[in-house]
Amino acid sequence: MAPPDQGRISAALTAALRQLVGADNVVDQGETLATLSLDFYWYSPVLKRELADKRADAVVRPRTMDELRGVIAACCRARVPVVPRGAGTGNYGQCVPIFGGVVVDLTLLDRIIEISADGVLRAEPGARLGRVETEARRVGWEMRCLPSTWMKSTLAGFLCGGFGGIGTITWGSIWAPGTVRSLTLLTCEENPREIRLEGAGCELLLHTYGTTGIVTEVRLGLAPRVDYDQLILNAPDWDRLLDWTDAFARSQVWRKRLVTAFERPIPSYFKPLRKRLRPDEHATFLLTDRAQTPDVIASAQAAGLACVYQAPLSDPPMPPFITDYTWNHTTLWAINHDPAITYLQADFGEDFRAQFAQLKQRFPDEVLLHLEWMAAHAGPAEGAPGKFVGQDVRVGGIPLVHFTTEARLREILEACAEIGIYIANPHTFVLEDGGRIPNLDGKRTFRSDIDPAGLLNPGKMKTAALNPFAPA
C-alpha cells in the first residue's frame, strides 16, 4: 500500500539517496527541480493546463549501474513513484511525475560501449544521440532514425518516448525489424532484477514512457554512412510541389534521409531561413545522397520547383541543420511565431490528396499542412549490398492547428477520424489514449511482473493492473 501522503518522500529516503549518489546528484528544491520534472508538454494547451504544476519530490542522478540499482531499491522499499527520465525533449509529458516521487535522471549513464564492425551500437541509456551519430559516422555508420532533437536527446529517452524521425523515410520507425537489437532493463523491485529483451521482444519497452522497466543498455542496428546534402525547394503551386515531393519520396532511385513538405505560410515561421526562402511559397526540405544532388535538383527544376538552399551535412555534424525545422521542431518554430498554435500527429491514407481537400474545406484557416514521408517497413535492396530502400512509403505529418478551445480541438480530431485520417493524439499523457500501442496486453502483463507495486511512472498506463497513487 502507498503511504498516506500519496508518494511524498521522507527525509530518511532523501538522506539515503544522497548517500547513494552524492549530495550534488540529488535535487529536491528550486528551479532545477522544476526543470527536471517537466518536458516540452507545453506544445499542447491541454497538457499545459493539466501538467504545469506537477513536480517530483526529488531528482536523482545515478552515475553507475550500482548506484541506479541502489536508487531503485531504496524507492521501492519506501513505496514512492519512480519516473525514469532522459533529456526531457519529449512532448507528451512522458517523464512528468503525476504523483510526485523520484525522477531518476539517466543522463550521467552515457557511455558508448562499442560500435561493432558490422554496425551495431552498444551504449548506456543516457548516451546523447548527437554524440552517437558523430561517433557512428566516424567509423562508417549512421543512425537509422533520429528525432529532430537529436543533438540533445538521449538513446533510451528516444526509444521509450519517441517513434521515428530523420531517416524514417528509408529505415522505418523504431519498431522496424533489425533496428533495436536488444534492450537490457532493471525491474522496479526491492531487489532489482536484470532482464534482457531481444529482437521483437524489445517492443515491450518501446514507446512505453518508462512504465515497463528502466533501460540500462541498448544494442541498436546502424545504417551504412551516406554523405548528404541539405536541400530546400520552393514553389508557388502547392499541388506541383506535392506531386514532385511524393514521387521523389516513393522512388527507389533516390537515396534520402528526409522528405518534408510545408504549405505556406509555415516556412515564414523559420526566422533564420527567411533570407533564403522565397516569400509566400510552399517548401520541401530534403536530405539526399550528395552524389545524386545535381540530378535531384535538375528533376525538381524540370517540375517547376526552385532550389533556394544547398549545403553539405558536414562531418562531424555541425550546424546549420535543416532538420532543426522538421518533425516536431516545426511546431516549436510555429509556437514561437504564434503561441496560439498547437499540433496533431497524422497518418494519411492512400487518397491523401482528397483528405487534404476535405480538411482544408472544413478548417481552411485553422489547419496548416506539415507533411513527413515515412517508410512503414525497410530492408536491404535485393542484389544491391549496401543499398537500402524503404517499402510501403506513406504520407504522415504533424499538421499545425490554430488553437481556440478544447471543444474545437476535439471537433477537429473527430473530423479527421470521419475522413479516415489516423491521429496519434499528442494532447494526452496517457499511453493508451495517444495512439497505436502494439501488444498492449503483453506490455501490461510484463509491467505487472517487473513492477509488482505499481511504482513505475504511475498514471501514464491507465490500464495497468495497479496504481496505488490513484485517487479512490
C-alpha positions as CSV (number, residue, x, y, z in Angstrom):
1,M,0.0,0.0,0.0
2,A,1.1,3.6,-0.6
3,P,1.8,5.8,2.4
4,P,-1.0,8.2,3.3
5,D,0.8,11.2,1.8
6,Q,0.4,9.7,-1.7
7,G,4.1,9.1,-2.6
8,R,5.7,12.1,-1.0
9,I,9.2,11.2,0.0
10,S,10.5,11.2,3.5
11,A,13.6,12.9,4.9
12,A,15.0,9.5,5.6
13,L,14.7,8.5,1.9
14,T,16.2,11.8,0.8
15,A,19.2,11.2,3.0
16,A,19.6,7.6,1.8
17,L,19.5,8.8,-1.8
18,R,22.2,11.4,-1.1
19,Q,24.4,8.7,0.5
20,L,23.9,6.5,-2.6
21,V,24.8,9.1,-5.3
22,G,26.3,12.1,-3.5
23,A,24.6,15.2,-2.4
24,D,25.3,17.1,-5.6
25,N,23.3,14.5,-7.5
26,V,20.1,14.8,-5.5
27,V,17.9,17.8,-6.3
28,D,14.9,18.4,-4.1
29,Q,14.1,22.2,-4.4
30,G,14.4,25.2,-6.6
31,E,14.3,25.9,-10.3
32,T,16.3,22.9,-11.2
33,L,13.8,20.6,-9.6
34,A,11.0,22.2,-11.7
35,T,13.1,22.0,-14.9
36,L,13.9,18.3,-14.4
37,S,10.3,17.5,-13.5
38,L,8.9,18.7,-16.9
39,D,9.4,18.2,-20.6
40,F,8.0,20.0,-23.7
41,Y,4.4,19.2,-22.7
42,W,3.5,22.8,-23.2
43,Y,3.4,22.3,-27.0
44,S,-0.2,21.2,-26.1
45,P,-2.5,23.7,-24.5
46,V,-4.4,20.7,-23.0
47,L,-1.3,19.3,-21.3
48,K,-0.2,22.8,-20.3
49,R,-3.3,23.1,-18.2
50,E,-3.0,19.5,-16.8
51,L,0.7,19.2,-16.1
52,A,2.1,22.7,-15.4
53,D,2.1,22.2,-11.6
54,K,3.4,18.7,-11.5
55,R,6.7,18.2,-9.7
56,A,9.0,15.5,-8.4
57,D,9.8,15.5,-4.7
58,A,13.4,14.8,-5.8
59,V,15.5,14.2,-8.9
60,V,18.4,11.7,-8.6
61,R,21.3,11.4,-11.0
62,P,23.0,8.0,-10.7
63,R,26.5,7.8,-12.1
64,T,26.9,4.0,-12.2
65,M,24.7,1.0,-12.6
66,D,25.3,0.0,-9.0
67,E,24.0,3.5,-8.0
68,L,21.0,3.1,-10.2
69,R,20.2,-0.3,-8.7
70,G,20.5,1.2,-5.2
71,V,18.2,4.1,-6.0
72,I,15.5,1.8,-7.4
73,A,15.8,-0.5,-4.4
74,A,15.5,2.4,-1.9
75,C,12.5,3.9,-3.7
76,C,10.8,0.5,-3.8
77,R,11.3,0.0,-0.1
78,A,9.7,3.4,0.6
79,R,6.9,2.7,-1.9
80,V,7.3,6.0,-3.8
81,P,6.8,6.6,-7.6
82,V,9.9,6.1,-9.8
83,V,9.9,8.1,-13.0
84,P,12.8,7.5,-15.4
85,R,14.0,10.5,-17.5
86,G,16.4,11.2,-20.3
87,A,17.0,14.7,-21.7
88,G,13.3,15.7,-21.4
89,T,12.8,16.6,-25.1
90,G,9.5,14.7,-25.3
91,N,6.2,16.5,-26.0
92,Y,3.5,14.4,-24.2
93,G,4.6,14.7,-20.5
94,Q,6.2,11.3,-20.8
95,C,8.6,12.0,-17.9
96,V,6.4,14.4,-15.9
97,P,5.7,12.8,-12.5
98,I,1.9,12.8,-12.0
99,F,2.1,11.7,-8.3
100,G,5.4,13.2,-7.2
101,G,8.1,10.8,-6.0
102,V,11.5,10.4,-7.5
103,V,12.6,11.3,-11.1
104,V,15.6,9.2,-12.0
105,D,17.7,11.2,-14.4
106,L,19.8,8.8,-16.5
107,T,21.9,11.3,-18.4
108,L,25.1,10.6,-16.5
109,L,24.9,6.9,-17.6
110,D,26.1,7.9,-21.1
111,R,28.9,5.6,-22.2
112,I,29.1,4.5,-25.8
113,I,30.4,1.0,-25.1
114,E,31.0,-0.2,-28.6
115,I,30.3,0.3,-32.3
116,S,31.0,-3.1,-33.9
117,A,32.5,-3.7,-37.3
118,D,29.1,-4.9,-38.6
119,G,27.3,-1.8,-37.5
120,V,25.7,-2.5,-34.1
121,L,25.8,0.2,-31.4
122,R,26.1,-0.8,-27.7
123,A,25.5,2.1,-25.3
124,E,24.2,3.1,-21.9
125,P,20.7,4.7,-21.8
126,G,21.8,8.3,-21.3
127,A,24.1,8.5,-24.4
128,R,23.3,11.6,-26.4
129,L,22.2,10.9,-29.9
130,G,24.3,13.7,-31.3
131,R,27.4,12.0,-29.9
132,V,26.2,8.6,-31.0
133,E,25.7,9.9,-34.6
134,T,29.1,11.6,-34.6
135,E,30.9,8.5,-33.4
136,A,29.0,6.2,-35.8
137,R,29.7,8.3,-38.8
138,R,33.4,8.5,-37.9
139,V,33.6,4.7,-38.4
140,G,31.4,4.4,-41.4
141,W,27.9,4.1,-40.0
142,E,24.9,6.3,-39.1
143,M,21.7,6.0,-37.0
144,R,18.7,4.6,-38.9
145,C,16.3,7.2,-37.4
146,L,16.8,10.3,-35.3
147,P,14.3,12.7,-33.7
148,S,14.7,16.4,-34.7
149,T,16.1,17.0,-31.2
150,W,18.9,14.5,-32.0
151,M,21.7,16.8,-30.7
152,K,20.3,16.8,-27.2
153,S,18.0,13.8,-26.7
154,T,19.2,10.5,-25.2
155,L,19.2,7.0,-26.6
156,A,16.7,5.3,-24.2
157,G,14.6,8.5,-23.9
158,F,14.1,8.4,-27.7
159,L,13.3,4.7,-27.8
160,C,10.9,4.8,-24.8
161,G,9.2,8.0,-25.7
162,G,9.6,8.5,-29.4
163,F,8.6,7.0,-32.7
164,G,10.7,8.0,-35.7
165,G,12.1,11.0,-37.5
166,I,15.1,11.7,-39.7
167,G,15.9,8.5,-41.6
168,T,12.4,7.0,-41.2
169,I,11.8,7.6,-45.0
170,T,14.3,4.8,-45.6
171,W,14.6,2.7,-42.5
172,G,11.1,3.0,-40.9
173,S,10.4,3.8,-37.2
174,I,12.0,2.4,-34.1
175,W,9.8,-0.7,-34.5
176,A,11.4,-1.6,-37.9
177,P,13.0,-5.1,-37.9
178,G,16.7,-5.0,-37.1
179,T,16.8,-1.5,-35.6
180,V,16.6,-2.3,-31.9
181,R,18.6,-5.5,-31.4
182,S,18.3,-5.8,-27.6
183,L,17.3,-3.8,-24.5
184,T,18.6,-4.5,-21.0
185,L,16.5,-3.3,-18.1
186,L,16.2,-3.3,-14.4
187,T,13.0,-4.2,-12.7
188,C,11.3,-1.9,-10.2
189,E,11.6,-4.1,-7.1
190,E,13.4,-4.0,-3.7
191,N,15.9,-6.4,-5.2
192,P,16.0,-5.2,-8.9
193,R,16.5,-8.0,-11.5
194,E,18.3,-7.5,-14.8
195,I,16.3,-8.6,-17.8
196,R,17.4,-8.6,-21.5
197,L,14.9,-8.4,-24.3
198,E,16.0,-9.4,-27.8
199,G,14.7,-8.6,-31.3
200,A,10.9,-8.3,-31.5
201,G,10.7,-8.7,-27.7
202,C,12.1,-5.2,-27.3
203,E,8.6,-3.8,-28.2
204,L,7.7,-4.4,-24.6
205,L,9.8,-1.3,-23.8
206,L,9.5,0.8,-27.0
207,H,7.3,3.9,-26.6
208,T,6.0,3.0,-23.2
209,Y,7.2,6.1,-21.3
210,G,9.3,4.1,-18.9
211,T,6.3,2.2,-17.5
212,T,7.7,-1.3,-18.3
213,G,11.2,-1.0,-17.0
214,I,14.3,1.2,-16.6
215,V,16.7,0.7,-19.5
216,T,20.3,0.1,-18.6
217,E,21.8,-0.8,-22.0
218,V,20.8,-0.6,-25.7
219,R,22.0,-2.5,-28.7
220,L,21.0,-0.7,-31.9
221,G,21.4,-1.6,-35.6
222,L,23.0,1.2,-37.6
223,A,22.9,2.0,-41.3
224,P,25.8,2.4,-43.7
225,R,27.0,6.0,-43.7
226,V,25.9,8.2,-46.6
227,D,27.3,11.7,-47.3
228,Y,24.3,14.0,-47.5
229,D,23.4,17.4,-48.9
230,Q,20.7,19.6,-47.4
231,L,18.3,21.0,-49.9
232,I,15.3,23.4,-49.7
233,L,12.9,23.7,-52.7
234,N,10.3,26.3,-53.2
235,A,7.2,26.5,-55.4
236,P,4.2,28.8,-55.5
237,D,1.9,26.0,-56.6
238,W,1.2,23.5,-53.7
239,D,-0.1,20.7,-56.0
240,R,3.1,20.9,-58.2
241,L,5.3,20.8,-55.1
242,L,3.3,18.0,-53.6
243,D,3.3,15.9,-56.8
244,W,7.1,16.1,-57.2
245,T,7.8,15.5,-53.5
246,D,5.6,12.5,-53.2
247,A,7.1,10.9,-56.4
248,F,10.6,11.6,-55.0
249,A,9.8,10.0,-51.7
250,R,8.4,6.9,-53.3
251,S,11.2,6.4,-55.9
252,Q,13.8,3.8,-55.2
253,V,16.2,5.7,-57.5
254,W,16.9,8.5,-55.0
255,R,18.7,7.8,-51.7
256,K,17.4,10.1,-49.0
257,R,17.2,10.6,-45.2
258,L,14.5,13.2,-45.0
259,V,11.5,14.3,-47.1
260,T,9.4,17.1,-45.6
261,A,6.9,19.5,-47.1
262,F,5.3,22.6,-45.7
263,E,2.4,24.6,-47.0
264,R,2.6,28.3,-46.8
265,P,2.9,30.3,-44.5
266,I,4.7,27.7,-42.4
267,P,8.1,28.4,-44.0
268,S,7.8,32.0,-43.0
269,Y,7.9,30.9,-39.3
270,F,11.5,29.8,-39.8
271,K,13.1,33.1,-38.9
272,P,16.8,32.2,-39.5
273,L,15.9,30.9,-43.0
274,R,13.8,33.9,-44.2
275,K,16.6,35.3,-46.4
276,R,16.9,32.0,-48.2
277,L,13.3,31.3,-48.8
278,R,11.0,32.8,-51.4
279,P,8.3,34.7,-49.6
280,D,4.8,33.3,-49.7
281,E,5.8,30.0,-51.3
282,H,5.5,26.4,-50.2
283,A,8.6,24.4,-49.4
284,T,10.2,20.9,-49.4
285,F,13.2,20.1,-47.2
286,L,15.4,17.1,-48.2
287,L,18.5,15.2,-47.1
288,T,19.8,13.5,-50.2
289,D,22.8,11.5,-51.2
290,R,25.4,14.1,-52.2
291,A,26.4,12.0,-55.2
292,Q,22.8,12.4,-56.6
293,T,22.3,16.1,-55.7
294,P,22.8,17.5,-59.2
295,D,20.2,15.1,-60.6
296,V,17.8,15.7,-57.8
297,I,18.0,19.5,-58.4
298,A,17.6,19.0,-62.1
299,S,14.5,16.8,-61.6
300,A,12.9,19.4,-59.2
301,Q,13.6,22.3,-61.6
302,A,12.1,20.4,-64.5
303,A,8.9,20.1,-62.4
304,G,8.9,23.8,-61.8
305,L,10.5,23.9,-58.3
306,A,13.3,26.2,-57.4
307,C,16.3,25.1,-55.3
308,V,16.9,28.0,-52.9
309,Y,19.3,26.3,-50.5
310,Q,22.0,23.7,-50.8
311,A,24.6,22.9,-48.1
312,P,26.5,19.7,-47.2
313,L,25.8,17.9,-44.0
314,S,29.3,18.1,-42.5
315,D,31.3,15.5,-40.7
316,P,31.4,15.7,-37.8
317,P,27.9,17.1,-37.9
318,M,27.9,20.9,-37.4
319,P,25.0,23.3,-37.7
320,P,23.2,24.8,-39.5
321,F,20.9,21.8,-39.8
322,I,17.7,22.0,-41.8
323,T,16.5,19.1,-39.7
324,D,16.0,21.8,-36.9
325,Y,12.9,22.9,-38.8
326,T,11.4,19.5,-39.4
327,W,9.4,16.9,-37.5
328,N,8.3,18.5,-34.2
329,H,10.8,21.3,-34.4
330,T,8.4,22.7,-36.9
331,T,5.8,23.1,-34.1
332,L,8.3,24.9,-31.9
333,W,9.0,27.5,-34.6
334,A,5.3,27.9,-35.1
335,I,4.7,28.4,-31.4
336,N,7.5,31.0,-31.3
337,H,5.7,32.8,-34.1
338,D,2.2,32.5,-32.6
339,P,1.7,31.0,-29.1
340,A,-1.9,30.0,-30.1
341,I,-0.6,27.3,-32.5
342,T,-0.5,23.7,-31.5
343,Y,-0.3,20.4,-33.5
344,L,-1.6,17.0,-34.4
345,Q,0.2,13.8,-35.4
346,A,-1.3,12.4,-38.5
347,D,-1.1,9.3,-40.7
348,F,-2.9,9.9,-44.0
349,G,-4.4,7.3,-46.3
350,E,-3.6,6.3,-49.9
351,D,-6.0,9.1,-51.1
352,F,-4.3,11.7,-49.1
353,R,-5.0,14.5,-51.5
354,A,-8.7,14.0,-51.1
355,Q,-8.2,14.0,-47.3
356,F,-6.2,17.3,-47.5
357,A,-9.0,18.8,-49.6
358,Q,-11.7,17.8,-47.1
359,L,-9.6,19.0,-44.1
360,K,-8.9,22.4,-45.7
361,Q,-12.5,22.8,-46.7
362,R,-13.7,22.3,-43.2
363,F,-10.9,24.2,-41.4
364,P,-9.4,26.5,-44.0
365,D,-7.7,28.9,-41.6
366,E,-7.2,26.5,-38.6
367,V,-5.2,23.6,-40.0
368,L,-1.9,24.0,-41.9
369,L,-0.2,21.0,-43.6
370,H,3.2,19.9,-42.4
371,L,4.0,16.5,-44.1
372,E,6.6,13.9,-43.4
373,W,7.1,10.9,-45.7
374,M,7.8,7.6,-43.9
375,A,8.6,4.0,-44.8
376,A,6.4,1.5,-43.0
377,H,8.9,-1.3,-43.5
378,A,12.5,-1.2,-44.6
379,G,15.3,-3.6,-45.5
380,P,18.2,-4.3,-47.9
381,A,17.5,-4.0,-51.6
382,E,17.8,-7.3,-53.3
383,G,21.1,-7.8,-55.2
384,A,22.4,-4.4,-54.0
385,P,24.6,-4.9,-51.0
386,G,25.0,-1.7,-49.0
387,K,22.0,0.0,-50.7
388,F,18.8,0.2,-48.7
389,V,15.3,1.2,-49.7
390,G,12.0,1.8,-47.8
391,Q,8.9,0.0,-48.8
392,D,5.2,1.0,-48.3
393,V,6.1,4.7,-48.2
394,R,3.2,6.6,-46.7
395,V,2.4,10.3,-46.1
396,G,2.3,11.3,-42.4
397,G,2.9,14.6,-40.8
398,I,2.5,17.0,-37.9
399,P,-0.2,19.5,-39.1
400,L,-0.4,22.8,-37.2
401,V,-3.6,23.8,-35.6
402,H,-4.7,27.3,-34.5
403,F,-6.0,26.5,-31.1
404,T,-9.1,28.3,-29.8
405,T,-10.8,26.0,-27.3
406,E,-10.5,22.3,-26.3
407,A,-14.0,21.7,-27.7
408,R,-12.9,23.0,-31.1
409,L,-9.8,20.8,-30.9
410,R,-11.9,17.8,-30.2
411,E,-14.1,18.7,-33.2
412,I,-11.0,18.8,-35.5
413,L,-9.9,15.4,-34.1
414,E,-13.4,13.9,-34.8
415,A,-13.4,15.4,-38.3
416,C,-10.0,13.7,-39.0
417,A,-11.5,10.3,-37.9
418,E,-14.5,10.8,-40.1
419,I,-12.4,11.3,-43.2
420,G,-10.0,8.5,-42.4
421,I,-7.0,10.4,-41.1
422,Y,-5.5,8.5,-38.2
423,I,-4.4,10.8,-35.4
424,A,-1.9,9.8,-32.7
425,N,-3.3,12.3,-30.1
426,P,-0.4,14.4,-28.7
427,H,-2.8,16.1,-26.2
428,T,-2.7,13.3,-23.7
429,F,-0.1,11.9,-21.3
430,V,-1.9,8.6,-21.1
431,L,-0.2,5.9,-23.2
432,E,-3.4,4.2,-24.4
433,D,-5.1,7.4,-25.5
434,G,-2.1,8.7,-27.5
435,G,-2.0,6.3,-30.4
436,R,-1.5,2.7,-31.7
437,I,0.2,0.7,-28.9
438,P,1.5,-2.7,-30.3
439,N,0.8,-5.6,-27.9
440,L,-0.7,-3.6,-25.1
441,D,-1.8,-6.8,-23.3
442,G,1.7,-8.0,-23.4
443,K,3.1,-4.7,-22.1
444,R,0.5,-4.7,-19.3
445,T,1.4,-8.2,-18.2
446,F,5.1,-7.5,-18.4
447,R,4.7,-4.4,-16.3
448,S,2.9,-6.4,-13.6
449,D,5.9,-8.8,-13.4
450,I,8.7,-6.2,-13.4
451,D,6.8,-3.6,-11.3
452,P,4.6,-5.5,-8.8
453,A,4.0,-2.5,-6.6
454,G,2.9,-0.2,-9.5
455,L,5.6,2.4,-8.9
456,L,7.0,3.0,-12.4
457,N,5.7,6.3,-13.8
458,P,2.2,5.8,-12.3
459,G,-0.7,7.4,-14.2
460,K,0.8,7.0,-17.7
461,M,-0.6,3.5,-18.4
462,K,-4.2,3.7,-17.4
463,T,-4.9,0.0,-17.9
464,A,-2.1,-1.1,-15.6
465,A,-3.2,-3.7,-13.1
466,L,-2.2,-1.4,-10.2
467,N,-1.8,2.3,-9.5
468,P,-1.6,2.7,-5.7
469,F,-1.4,6.5,-6.0
470,A,-4.7,7.0,-8.0
471,P,-7.5,8.7,-6.1
472,A,-10.2,6.4,-4.9
